[in-house]
Amino acid sequence: MDRATRLKAGGSSRELVPLIHSIARGERPALAILYQRTSAKLFGICMHLLGSESEAEDVLQEVYVTVWQKAARFEEGRASPITWLAVLARNKSIDRLRLRRLRTDSIDAAADVPDEADSALELLEQSEQSERLKHCLDELEERQQAMIRSAFLEGATYPELAAREAVPLGTMKSWIRRGLLRLRGCLEQ
């Protein structure tokens, strides 16, 4: 294999191992040379897996950031430099695919979450009904109005109201019943 073919394929192990060791010592020019010799191949791997040029470029950048940070962990006896780099590119691409799926899944899953809040129309209807009820309550005589509010809004019992007003229980029930009938008549208009 001639030198031009070797450079196309990413260079030989003999050429790449010293570059990785130099990167591990923090030598930036070595990273630039490694990038120049290997980026086409790694970009191809990312592009093949991701199918998106912009995502492949992003992942390729992540690969070289990882190389810069973890070059000292490269073990020459375990894999060739290009194999190590290809595995990094593949793994980063797969991570991106998983993230893409996770984002899609979480957005789709949100459609299944019921919105238990009242709709704007329901809120408007409730507001209108509340206004009508208030208006109709205001139309009642003051005593009926007070007894209905106490019984239905404050939770007071008929016997409690009768004792509070010092009237017989039957009288209290009649006041409230007549007030409710007038209220219903008003609300039905």
Secondary structure, DSSP 8 states (H G I E B T S, - for coil): --HHHHHHTT--HHHHHHHHHHHHTT-HHHHHHHHHHHHHHHHHHHHHHH--HHHHHHHHHHHHHHHHHHGGG--TTTS-HHHHHHHHHHHHHHHHHHHHHHHHHHHHHHTTS---S--HHHHHHHHHHHHHHHHHHHHS-HHHHHHHIIIIIS---HHHHHHHHT--HHHHHHHHHHHHHHHHHHHH-
